[in-house]
Amino acid sequence: MDWKIELIFVPVTDVDRSKAFYVDQVGFHADYDEQPGGGIRFVQLTPPGSACSIAFGTGLTDMVPGTQNSIQVVVGDADDARARLVANGVDASEVDVQSWGRFVTFADPDGNTWTLQQLPDYGAAAAAEDAPAEAAG
């Protein structure tokens, strides 16, 4: 049986401001923006290429705005992702290079933080480790 994470709630104070930030500045696709009644507004956005979306609105969660600080997104190129964010007015960190990846962080207008990770090229690292052994043998 597959278990798939498909929706993560992000607590925000201003739904319209947050929607504009994520769509216009970060580049997420606007999937839904509905007000079914009862004081509820449901906004769903999806990062390009992702099977998992985010949601926010009114009447959806008891989380305090600005406290979602554990969302990590894998990107193909950390430098390119950072450049796109900065070009769209997002205050993104410099690329942090670690042995387990290259990372960029940014926050939404409420302070919810995001981490973008470019995974290492494990195939190239494995080939480099095997190369000296093959050459010596």
Beta strands, then each sheet from edge to edge (+ up, - down):
strand 1: 7-9
strand 2: 29-37
strand 3: 40-46
strand 4: 53-58
strand 5: 71-74
strand 6: 96-98
strand 7: 101-107
strand 8: 113-118
sheet 1: 1+ 4+ 3- 2+
sheet 2: 5+ 8+ 7- 6+
end
